[in-house]
């Protein structure tokens, strides 16, 4: 029997996930718009035989430009460049269902899948925040429930568009002068609550059929959506127990939705800070924490908690009368995670900001390569994860340390691949089938 193996995704964010990473002497403050920087990161991750890499995104300037590098290249454009700089690694981009149209976005992902030879993935988000809404002519963000209703219809339309060409539509009969079989084009002719889409996509069905479908929301609406659609889930959990509960719940929901739970891969985020000794790793972590500008963190925390400016005090704990998650229209699951972390560990606001500085609520772990590998194996063996979203605190050095020192340990333990093997798609890497076209009885395999 083949031993279950980890899936590893590299979550790439400019100079690193720690908010103070850009202030280190080694860091390039212009890295976020430097193609060479991202090419180097992609090649490091591919050297480590990662399943995929991931770029987050949002249609809004994320922060005050005085706080940290704020410029972000459009991810599908960047991933197209990375597709020709790599051979094997999957390429996942965030794109919003709230501020895109299904036709244009389905076309972009199909195009990336063709260009990369079947390595595209879509992290499906609904985009919280009034700032983004006002960039698209709205006075405020749609409600949480409305965003997920729109997302479900958006994805249903996208699936129809990706299936609007049957796999064997192209005949290419030069002698008869017939390029394609017109009977194998299936326009969606969709009329719904949020979208009206008439015609077929103008891109042939791609190598994977659909890009890998990824989701990252952990609210009740988010978990319902993931159980119905997602093939990989990026999540933030602070303890093995919380991660086990989330894992079991989501797998159960997928089963109840009529899906194979093994076709939904759950990858918690981990921010590893690696040293040759535990003391050295703790020292690296302290250097980063010493570079945090706490006033910036205070403002972000107040926005997350939906509090008026000036409510929080750095050396006090969170107020006892915070609103319930049901009152939050932004990121519900992240709100609850942060509040529970602060309550459970009795953190002051200053301490909480320090904890959030590395991964915004994801698990941070400082230790030796063996200790990092132990933590990953423990969660994996406990049924808390199918793999991990690796979020280095500092880039590129943190990714290089993980690849060169943690990955070999995982390989030696039989937990992770030693090579990619035959050229394959992102779905192949994640052990997922190629979806059948809804207009045919079985999938027709195209080039690998």
ABEGO torsion letter per residue (X at the ends): XBBBBBBBBBBBBEAEABAAAAABAABBAAAAABAAAAAAAAAAAAAAGBABBBBBBBBBBABBAAABBABBBBAAAAAAAAAAABAABBBBBBBBAAABBAAAAAAAAAAAAAAAGGABBBBBBAEBEAAAAAAAGBABBBBAAAAAAAAAAAAAAAAAAAAABBAAABAGBAAAGBABBAAABBBAGBBBAABBBABBBABBBBAAGBBBBBBABABAAAAAAAAAABABBBBBBABAAAAAAAAAAAAAAAAAAGBBAAABBBBBBBBBBBBABAAAAAAAAAAAAAABBAAAAAAAAAAAAGBBBGABBAABBBBAABBBAAABABBAAAAAAAAAAAAAAGBBAAAAAAAAAAAGGBBBBBEBAAAAAAAAAAAAAAGABAEBBBBBABOAAAAAAAAAAAAAAAAAAGABBABAEBBBBAAAAAGBBBBBBAABABBBBBBX
